[in-house]
C-alpha cells in the first residue's frame, strides 16, 4: 500500500488534488459539453458559416439578375420564354429533350 502511494505525485495525494483531477476528467469525458461534442459543434458551425456565405452570394447574384430583368423588357421576355415556357398567342412551343443513353 505504501509503494502505491509513493507512485502518486504529492499534489494528487490530498483530497483537493484528487477532486480537481476527477472534476477535469468528468468534464472532458462525461459532461454534456465534453470534448467530442464541442469538436462536433465547432465543425458543424464551420459548415453552416460556409453555407451562409454561399447563400449570401447567391442572394446577391439573384438580386443582380432581378435588376437586369426588370430594367430590360427584351431580357424579361427571354427569361419568361426560357424559364417558364411562356408564349405569345400566335406561337407554338416545341421543347426538345436530349435522350439519355
C-alpha positions in Angstrom: 0.0 0.0 0.0 2.8 2.4 0.8 4.6 1.7 -2.5 1.3 2.5 -4.4 1.0 5.9 -2.6 4.7 6.7 -3.4 3.9 6.4 -7.1 1.2 9.1 -6.9 2.6 12.7 -7.0 2.2 14.6 -3.7 -0.2 17.1 -5.2 -2.7 14.4 -6.1 -2.4 12.6 -2.7 -4.6 15.1 -0.9 -8.3 15.2 -1.4 -8.3 18.6 -3.2 -5.9 17.4 -5.9 -7.9 14.3 -6.3 -11.1 16.3 -6.6 -9.6 18.5 -9.3 -8.4 15.5 -11.3 -11.8 13.8 -11.0 -13.6 17.1 -12.0 -11.4 17.6 -15.0 -11.9 14.0 -16.1 -15.7 14.2 -15.6 -15.9 17.5 -17.6 -13.8 16.2 -20.5 -15.5 12.8 -20.8 -19.0 12.7 -19.3 -20.3 16.2 -19.3 -22.9 17.5 -21.7 -20.3 19.7 -23.3 -17.5 17.2 -23.5 -14.5 17.4 -25.9 -16.2 15.3 -28.6 -19.4 17.3 -28.6 -17.5 20.6 -28.6 -15.4 19.5 -31.6 -18.5 18.3 -33.4 -20.4 21.5 -32.8 -17.4 23.5 -33.9 -17.2 21.5 -37.2 -21.0 22.0 -37.7 -20.7 25.7 -37.1 -17.9 26.0 -39.7 -20.1 24.2 -42.3 -23.0 26.5 -41.5 -20.8 29.6 -41.9 -19.7 28.3 -45.3 -23.4 27.7 -46.3 -24.3 31.2 -45.1 -21.6 32.7 -47.2 -22.8 30.7 -50.3 -26.4 31.7 -49.7 -25.4 35.4 -49.3 -23.5 35.2 -52.6 -26.5 33.5 -54.3 -28.9 36.2 -53.0 -26.6 39.0 -54.3 -26.4 37.2 -57.7 -30.2 36.8 -57.8 -30.8 40.4 -56.9 -28.5 41.4 -59.7 -30.4 39.3 -62.2 -33.7 40.7 -60.9 -32.5 44.3 -61.5 -31.3 43.4 -65.0 -34.5 41.7 -65.9 -36.7 44.5 -64.5 -34.8 47.1 -66.5 -34.8 45.4 -69.9 -38.1 44.3 -71.5 -36.4 42.0 -74.1 -34.5 40.3 -71.4 -37.6 39.8 -69.3 -39.4 38.3 -72.3 -36.4 36.0 -73.0 -36.3 34.9 -69.3 -40.1 34.2 -69.3 -39.9 32.2 -72.5 -36.9 30.1 -71.5 -37.6 29.5 -67.8 -41.4 29.3 -67.7 -42.1 28.3 -71.3 -44.4 31.3 -71.9 -45.5 32.2 -75.4 -47.5 34.7 -77.4 -51.0 33.8 -78.6 -49.9 33.0 -82.2 -46.9 30.9 -81.3 -46.3 27.2 -80.7 -43.6 26.0 -78.4 -41.5 22.9 -79.1 -39.4 21.6 -76.2 -36.5 19.4 -77.3 -35.2 17.0 -74.6 -32.0 15.1 -75.1 -32.2 11.3 -74.9 -30.4 9.5 -72.2 -28.3 6.6 -73.4 
